[in-house]
Amino acid sequence: MNEDQTLAYVQAAAVALELPLEAARAARVATHLQRTAAMAALLQAYPLDDDAEPAEVYCPAPFPAKA
């Protein structure tokens, strides 16, 4: 997303969540969101083999017995 699209997204999300957001604050949030997206893109672009970081197996704890 470019800067204008990111700002529009931030403003739309604030409206959808009924969050009051001044124009200056929305611009700062959009800037941070773009920076975060850029960092995530760098991490996703890094080549990793499938076995470099194996996923953990989720095993939920059993529910306690009812008295």
Biopython code that builds the backbone (N, CA, C, O; Angstrom):
import numpy as np
from Bio.PDB.StructureBuilder import StructureBuilder

atoms = [
    (1, "MET", "N", (0.840, -1.181, 0.000)),
    (1, "MET", "CA", (0.000, 0.000, 0.000)),
    (1, "MET", "C", (0.881, 1.239, 0.000)),
    (1, "MET", "O", (1.953, 1.260, 0.605)),
    (2, "ASN", "N", (0.414, 2.260, -0.684)),
    (2, "ASN", "CA", (1.147, 3.520, -0.641)),
    (2, "ASN", "C", (0.668, 4.336, 0.566)),
    (2, "ASN", "O", (-0.210, 3.892, 1.306)),
    (3, "GLU", "N", (1.239, 5.518, 0.761)),
    (3, "GLU", "CA", (0.932, 6.324, 1.947)),
    (3, "GLU", "C", (-0.540, 6.710, 2.022)),
    (3, "GLU", "O", (-1.147, 6.644, 3.091)),
    (4, "ASP", "N", (-1.112, 7.111, 0.894)),
    (4, "ASP", "CA", (-2.513, 7.514, 0.882)),
    (4, "ASP", "C", (-3.434, 6.342, 1.203)),
    (4, "ASP", "O", (-4.409, 6.499, 1.937)),
    (5, "GLN", "N", (-3.128, 5.169, 0.654)),
    (5, "GLN", "CA", (-3.945, 3.990, 0.916)),
    (5, "GLN", "C", (-3.840, 3.562, 2.378)),
    (5, "GLN", "O", (-4.830, 3.150, 2.982)),
    (6, "THR", "N", (-2.651, 3.660, 2.935)),
    (6, "THR", "CA", (-2.465, 3.293, 4.338)),
    (6, "THR", "C", (-3.234, 4.232, 5.243)),
    (6, "THR", "O", (-3.871, 3.790, 6.200)),
    (7, "LEU", "N", (-3.183, 5.517, 4.955)),
    (7, "LEU", "CA", (-3.933, 6.489, 5.751)),
    (7, "LEU", "C", (-5.430, 6.236, 5.632)),
    (7, "LEU", "O", (-6.146, 6.303, 6.630)),
    (8, "ALA", "N", (-5.906, 5.949, 4.443)),
    (8, "ALA", "CA", (-7.324, 5.648, 4.251)),
    (8, "ALA", "C", (-7.724, 4.402, 5.034)),
    (8, "ALA", "O", (-8.809, 4.349, 5.614)),
    (9, "TYR", "N", (-6.852, 3.407, 5.047)),
    (9, "TYR", "CA", (-7.116, 2.183, 5.808)),
    (9, "TYR", "C", (-7.222, 2.486, 7.301)),
    (9, "TYR", "O", (-8.148, 2.026, 7.969)),
    (10, "VAL", "N", (-6.276, 3.260, 7.818)),
    (10, "VAL", "CA", (-6.272, 3.604, 9.244)),
    (10, "VAL", "C", (-7.545, 4.367, 9.597)),
    (10, "VAL", "O", (-8.174, 4.088, 10.618)),
    (11, "GLN", "N", (-7.922, 5.315, 8.769)),
    (11, "GLN", "CA", (-9.125, 6.096, 9.039)),
    (11, "GLN", "C", (-10.373, 5.221, 8.978)),
    (11, "GLN", "O", (-11.264, 5.359, 9.816)),
    (12, "ALA", "N", (-10.449, 4.327, 8.002)),
    (12, "ALA", "CA", (-11.611, 3.443, 7.884)),
    (12, "ALA", "C", (-11.687, 2.484, 9.067)),
    (12, "ALA", "O", (-12.771, 2.222, 9.587)),
    (13, "ALA", "N", (-10.545, 1.962, 9.490)),
    (13, "ALA", "CA", (-10.529, 1.055, 10.633)),
    (13, "ALA", "C", (-10.975, 1.780, 11.904)),
    (13, "ALA", "O", (-11.696, 1.206, 12.720)),
    (14, "ALA", "N", (-10.561, 3.013, 12.075)),
    (14, "ALA", "CA", (-10.968, 3.791, 13.244)),
    (14, "ALA", "C", (-12.476, 4.010, 13.245)),
    (14, "ALA", "O", (-13.120, 3.929, 14.290)),
    (15, "VAL", "N", (-13.029, 4.285, 12.083)),
    (15, "VAL", "CA", (-14.482, 4.469, 11.990)),
    (15, "VAL", "C", (-15.193, 3.158, 12.309)),
    (15, "VAL", "O", (-16.168, 3.144, 13.061)),
    (16, "ALA", "N", (-14.707, 2.064, 11.740)),
    (16, "ALA", "CA", (-15.341, 0.763, 11.955)),
    (16, "ALA", "C", (-15.307, 0.358, 13.430)),
    (16, "ALA", "O", (-16.237, -0.282, 13.923)),
    (17, "LEU", "N", (-14.242, 0.728, 14.128)),
    (17, "LEU", "CA", (-14.089, 0.382, 15.538)),
    (17, "LEU", "C", (-14.619, 1.460, 16.476)),
    (17, "LEU", "O", (-14.520, 1.346, 17.697)),
    (18, "GLU", "N", (-15.183, 2.509, 15.879)),
    (18, "GLU", "CA", (-15.713, 3.645, 16.641)),
    (18, "GLU", "C", (-14.661, 4.254, 17.567)),
    (18, "GLU", "O", (-14.937, 4.565, 18.725)),
    (19, "LEU", "N", (-13.450, 4.417, 17.032)),
    (19, "LEU", "CA", (-12.363, 5.044, 17.776)),
    (19, "LEU", "C", (-12.195, 6.473, 17.312)),
    (19, "LEU", "O", (-12.054, 6.721, 16.115)),
    (20, "PRO", "N", (-12.209, 7.422, 18.236)),
    (20, "PRO", "CA", (-11.950, 8.802, 17.825)),
    (20, "PRO", "C", (-10.479, 8.942, 17.442)),
    (20, "PRO", "O", (-9.595, 8.538, 18.197)),
    (21, "LEU", "N", (-10.222, 9.515, 16.265)),
    (21, "LEU", "CA", (-8.852, 9.611, 15.780)),
    (21, "LEU", "C", (-8.680, 10.924, 15.031)),
    (21, "LEU", "O", (-9.267, 11.132, 13.970)),
    (22, "GLU", "N", (-7.866, 11.805, 15.600)),
    (22, "GLU", "CA", (-7.579, 13.079, 14.940)),
    (22, "GLU", "C", (-6.746, 12.827, 13.694)),
    (22, "GLU", "O", (-6.100, 11.788, 13.565)),
    (23, "ALA", "N", (-6.769, 13.784, 12.783)),
    (23, "ALA", "CA", (-6.040, 13.640, 11.522)),
    (23, "ALA", "C", (-4.543, 13.462, 11.749)),
    (23, "ALA", "O", (-3.908, 12.643, 11.085)),
    (24, "ALA", "N", (-3.976, 14.224, 12.682)),
    (24, "ALA", "CA", (-2.538, 14.120, 12.945)),
    (24, "ALA", "C", (-2.177, 12.754, 13.521)),
    (24, "ALA", "O", (-1.161, 12.164, 13.155)),
    (25, "ARG", "N", (-3.012, 12.264, 14.416)),
    (25, "ARG", "CA", (-2.740, 10.950, 15.007)),
    (25, "ARG", "C", (-2.919, 9.850, 13.970)),
    (25, "ARG", "O", (-2.144, 8.894, 13.948)),
    (26, "ALA", "N", (-3.924, 9.970, 13.114)),
    (26, "ALA", "CA", (-4.132, 8.982, 12.052)),
    (26, "ALA", "C", (-2.909, 8.927, 11.137)),
    (26, "ALA", "O", (-2.504, 7.849, 10.701)),
    (27, "ALA", "N", (-2.333, 10.070, 10.852)),
    (27, "ALA", "CA", (-1.141, 10.103, 10.005)),
    (27, "ALA", "C", (0.033, 9.403, 10.684)),
    (27, "ALA", "O", (0.797, 8.691, 10.030)),
    (28, "ARG", "N", (0.178, 9.603, 11.993)),
    (28, "ARG", "CA", (1.270, 8.930, 12.720)),
    (28, "ARG", "C", (1.057, 7.416, 12.763)),
    (28, "ARG", "O", (1.999, 6.642, 12.594)),
    (29, "VAL", "N", (-0.187, 7.009, 12.990)),
    (29, "VAL", "CA", (-0.489, 5.575, 13.004)),
    (29, "VAL", "C", (-0.192, 4.971, 11.636)),
    (29, "VAL", "O", (0.372, 3.880, 11.548)),
    (30, "ALA", "N", (-0.569, 5.672, 10.571)),
    (30, "ALA", "CA", (-0.311, 5.178, 9.212)),
    (30, "ALA", "C", (1.188, 5.051, 8.952)),
    (30, "ALA", "O", (1.630, 4.090, 8.322)),
    (31, "THR", "N", (1.966, 6.012, 9.433)),
    (31, "THR", "CA", (3.424, 5.951, 9.265)),
    (31, "THR", "C", (3.995, 4.726, 9.968)),
    (31, "THR", "O", (4.823, 4.012, 9.403)),
    (32, "HIS", "N", (3.553, 4.482, 11.206)),
    (32, "HIS", "CA", (4.038, 3.316, 11.948)),
    (32, "HIS", "C", (3.584, 2.017, 11.289)),
    (32, "HIS", "O", (4.337, 1.043, 11.261)),
    (33, "LEU", "N", (2.364, 1.990, 10.759)),
    (33, "LEU", "CA", (1.867, 0.799, 10.084)),
    (33, "LEU", "C", (2.690, 0.494, 8.837)),
    (33, "LEU", "O", (3.009, -0.664, 8.567)),
    (34, "GLN", "N", (3.032, 1.529, 8.080)),
    (34, "GLN", "CA", (3.870, 1.322, 6.893)),
    (34, "GLN", "C", (5.256, 0.821, 7.286)),
    (34, "GLN", "O", (5.813, -0.049, 6.616)),
    (35, "ARG", "N", (5.809, 1.353, 8.351)),
    (35, "ARG", "CA", (7.134, 0.907, 8.813)),
    (35, "ARG", "C", (7.074, -0.551, 9.245)),
    (35, "ARG", "O", (7.974, -1.332, 8.935)),
    (36, "THR", "N", (6.022, -0.918, 9.956)),
    (36, "THR", "CA", (5.859, -2.294, 10.399)),
    (36, "THR", "C", (5.697, -3.238, 9.206)),
    (36, "THR", "O", (6.264, -4.330, 9.192)),
    (37, "ALA", "N", (4.930, -2.817, 8.221)),
    (37, "ALA", "CA", (4.742, -3.630, 7.015)),
    (37, "ALA", "C", (6.062, -3.816, 6.270)),
    (37, "ALA", "O", (6.326, -4.892, 5.734)),
    (38, "ALA", "N", (6.885, -2.780, 6.236)),
    (38, "ALA", "CA", (8.186, -2.881, 5.573)),
    (38, "ALA", "C", (9.096, -3.866, 6.307)),
    (38, "ALA", "O", (9.811, -4.641, 5.672)),
    (39, "MET", "N", (9.072, -3.841, 7.646)),
    (39, "MET", "CA", (9.880, -4.791, 8.416)),
    (39, "MET", "C", (9.380, -6.215, 8.204)),
    (39, "MET", "O", (10.182, -7.140, 8.075)),
    (40, "ALA", "N", (8.066, -6.396, 8.168)),
    (40, "ALA", "CA", (7.503, -7.727, 7.947)),
    (40, "ALA", "C", (7.872, -8.250, 6.563)),
    (40, "ALA", "O", (8.142, -9.439, 6.396)),
    (41, "ALA", "N", (7.884, -7.373, 5.583)),
    (41, "ALA", "CA", (8.257, -7.788, 4.223)),
    (41, "ALA", "C", (9.705, -8.271, 4.182)),
    (41, "ALA", "O", (10.014, -9.241, 3.490)),
    (42, "LEU", "N", (10.590, -7.607, 4.913)),
    (42, "LEU", "CA", (11.986, -8.048, 4.971)),
    (42, "LEU", "C", (12.100, -9.436, 5.597)),
    (42, "LEU", "O", (12.865, -10.275, 5.121)),
    (43, "LEU", "N", (11.339, -9.673, 6.661)),
    (43, "LEU", "CA", (11.385, -10.976, 7.310)),
    (43, "LEU", "C", (10.808, -12.068, 6.413)),
    (43, "LEU", "O", (11.350, -13.171, 6.342)),
    (44, "GLN", "N", (9.720, -11.761, 5.737)),
    (44, "GLN", "CA", (9.104, -12.761, 4.868)),
    (44, "GLN", "C", (9.964, -13.058, 3.645)),
    (44, "GLN", "O", (9.872, -14.149, 3.082)),
    (45, "ALA", "N", (10.785, -12.122, 3.231)),
    (45, "ALA", "CA", (11.635, -12.327, 2.060)),
    (45, "ALA", "C", (12.864, -13.170, 2.380)),
    (45, "ALA", "O", (13.528, -13.659, 1.465)),
    (46, "TYR", "N", (13.176, -13.346, 3.652)),
    (46, "TYR", "CA", (14.352, -14.110, 4.032)),
    (46, "TYR", "C", (14.104, -15.588, 3.756)),
    (46, "TYR", "O", (13.116, -16.153, 4.226)),
    (47, "PRO", "N", (14.997, -16.215, 2.996)),
    (47, "PRO", "CA", (14.777, -17.618, 2.646)),
    (47, "PRO", "C", (15.059, -18.558, 3.825)),
    (47, "PRO", "O", (16.137, -18.523, 4.418)),
    (48, "LEU", "N", (14.086, -19.385, 4.146)),
    (48, "LEU", "CA", (14.251, -20.395, 5.191)),
    (48, "LEU", "C", (13.802, -21.741, 4.641)),
    (48, "LEU", "O", (12.821, -21.836, 3.903)),
    (49, "ASP", "N", (14.536, -22.767, 5.013)),
    (49, "ASP", "CA", (14.101, -24.114, 4.668)),
    (49, "ASP", "C", (12.933, -24.499, 5.569)),
    (49, "ASP", "O", (12.741, -23.921, 6.639)),
    (50, "ASP", "N", (12.164, -25.473, 5.128)),
    (50, "ASP", "CA", (11.023, -25.917, 5.922)),
    (50, "ASP", "C", (11.435, -26.449, 7.289)),
    (50, "ASP", "O", (10.686, -26.320, 8.257)),
    (51, "ASP", "N", (12.618, -27.045, 7.373)),
    (51, "ASP", "CA", (13.040, -27.612, 8.644)),
    (51, "ASP", "C", (13.877, -26.649, 9.490)),
    (51, "ASP", "O", (14.391, -27.043, 10.537)),
    (52, "ALA", "N", (14.018, -25.411, 9.060)),
    (52, "ALA", "CA", (14.812, -24.435, 9.807)),
    (52, "ALA", "C", (14.147, -24.086, 11.134)),
    (52, "ALA", "O", (14.830, -23.859, 12.133)),
    (53, "GLU", "N", (12.844, -24.043, 11.146)),
    (53, "GLU", "CA", (12.120, -23.721, 12.370)),
    (53, "GLU", "C", (10.844, -24.555, 12.387)),
    (53, "GLU", "O", (9.794, -24.103, 11.928)),
    (54, "PRO", "N", (10.937, -25.768, 12.914)),
    (54, "PRO", "CA", (9.753, -26.622, 12.899)),
    (54, "PRO", "C", (8.636, -26.050, 13.768)),
    (54, "PRO", "O", (8.880, -25.493, 14.839)),
    (55, "ALA", "N", (7.425, -26.201, 13.285)),
    (55, "ALA", "CA", (6.276, -25.726, 14.036)),
    (55, "ALA", "C", (6.067, -26.606, 15.266)),
    (55, "ALA", "O", (6.269, -27.819, 15.225)),
    (56, "GLU", "N", (5.663, -25.975, 16.343)),
    (56, "GLU", "CA", (5.379, -26.740, 17.543)),
    (56, "GLU", "C", (4.026, -27.412, 17.389)),
    (56, "GLU", "O", (3.153, -26.938, 16.662)),
    (57, "VAL", "N", (3.877, -28.510, 18.081)),
    (57, "VAL", "CA", (2.613, -29.228, 18.053)),
    (57, "VAL", "C", (1.744, -28.686, 19.175)),
    (57, "VAL", "O", (2.152, -28.654, 20.336)),
    (58, "TYR", "N", (0.546, -28.262, 18.812)),
    (58, "TYR", "CA", (-0.376, -27.739, 19.815)),
    (58, "TYR", "C", (-1.074, -28.904, 20.500)),
    (58, "TYR", "O", (-1.687, -29.745, 19.843)),
    (59, "CYS", "N", (-0.979, -28.946, 21.798)),
    (59, "CYS", "CA", (-1.613, -30.009, 22.573)),
    (59, "CYS", "C", (-2.313, -29.342, 23.752)),
    (59, "CYS", "O", (-1.672, -29.032, 24.756)),
    (60, "PRO", "N", (-3.626, -29.117, 23.640)),
    (60, "PRO", "CA", (-4.311, -28.409, 24.719)),
    (60, "PRO", "C", (-4.353, -29.241, 25.999)),
    (60, "PRO", "O", (-4.391, -30.471, 25.960)),
    (61, "ALA", "N", (-4.345, -28.558, 27.101)),
    (61, "ALA", "CA", (-4.431, -29.236, 28.381)),
    (61, "ALA", "C", (-5.842, -29.796, 28.552)),
    (61, "ALA", "O", (-6.802, -29.192, 28.075)),
    (62, "PRO", "N", (-5.984, -30.931, 29.219)),
    (62, "PRO", "CA", (-7.326, -31.486, 29.397)),
    (62, "PRO", "C", (-8.133, -30.614, 30.359)),
    (62, "PRO", "O", (-7.590, -29.965, 31.254)),
    (63, "PHE", "N", (-9.429, -30.623, 30.144)),
    (63, "PHE", "CA", (-10.312, -29.869, 31.034)),
    (63, "PHE", "C", (-10.313, -30.524, 32.400)),
    (63, "PHE", "O", (-10.254, -31.749, 32.503)),
    (64, "PRO", "N", (-10.380, -29.716, 33.452)),
    (64, "PRO", "CA", (-10.423, -30.324, 34.785)),
    (64, "PRO", "C", (-11.735, -31.118, 34.955)),
    (64, "PRO", "O", (-12.767, -30.769, 34.380)),
    (65, "ALA", "N", (-11.668, -32.165, 35.739)),
    (65, "ALA", "CA", (-12.848, -32.980, 35.986)),
    (65, "ALA", "C", (-13.857, -32.184, 36.814)),
    (65, "ALA", "O", (-13.492, -31.453, 37.735)),
    (66, "LYS", "N", (-15.113, -32.343, 36.469)),
    (66, "LYS", "CA", (-16.169, -31.659, 37.213)),
    (66, "LYS", "C", (-16.495, -32.425, 38.485)),
    (66, "LYS", "O", (-16.510, -33.656, 38.507)),
    (67, "ALA", "N", (-16.753, -31.674, 39.532)),
    (67, "ALA", "CA", (-17.059, -32.310, 40.823)),
    (67, "ALA", "C", (-18.491, -32.776, 40.895)),
    (67, "ALA", "O", (-18.909, -33.331, 41.912)),
]
sb = StructureBuilder()
sb.init_structure("model")
sb.init_model(0)
sb.init_chain("A")
sb.init_seg("    ")
for serial, (resi, resn, name, xyz) in enumerate(atoms, 1):
    if name == "N":
        sb.init_residue(resn, " ", resi, " ")
    sb.init_atom(name, np.array(xyz, "f"), 0.0, 1.0, " ", f" {name:<3s}", serial, name[0])
structure = sb.get_structure()
